[in-house]
Amino acid sequence: MFRIFAAACIAVVASCTGTPAQAHQAMSGWAYPASCCSGHDCAEIPAEAVAEHVRDGFVVTVAPGAHPMWPVTKPGSLKVSIPYLDTRASPDGRFHLCIDSNGKVLCFYAGYGGS
């Protein structure tokens, strides 16, 4: 538990540095940083799409059509591993994933104890 909390604290500090430019907003109203997206790469994902592996981080599975950058035309689900050190704390307690059209992870926001 301490490891998760420490990673969340590091991620929050890391996400607060850099340029003040903002890209687009999450459904709950907070803005994804421009460093994570170009106006359409980020979206909230359901908690069911996320599995936490205590030693390694998270594994996220996105079905075709479940994310704007992973449309129904994709041949299968996207499954990505995200280390704790690459995880940011979610401002709204929900999970959010920013990916490019090839499925490369740009940013991942973990909903620690969220909805």
C-alpha positions, 0 to 999 in steps of 0.5 A: 500500500505504501508503494502505491501511495509513494508512486501516487505522490511522485506522479502528482508532483511530476504532473504539476511541473512543465508548461501551463498549457492545457489540451482538453477536459475530462468528463468531470471537468479537469484538464488533461495536460498538453503533454499527454494529448493533442485534443483527443488522445485521452479518455476515461476508462472503466475500472473493470479495464484495469488490473493492478499487479502489486509488484509491477503496476497496472495492466489495462485492457481496452476493447475496440470502441472503448476508447476514442483512439482504439476504434471498433475497426481495430482487430482486437483488444489493446493490452498494455502494462504500465509501471507504477512510476509511469502512473499519475494520480487521477484528479477525479478518482477515476481511471483515464488513459491517453494513447496514440492511434497505435496504442502507445501509452502517453499518460495513465491516470490511476483512480486510487480509491476512486469511483 
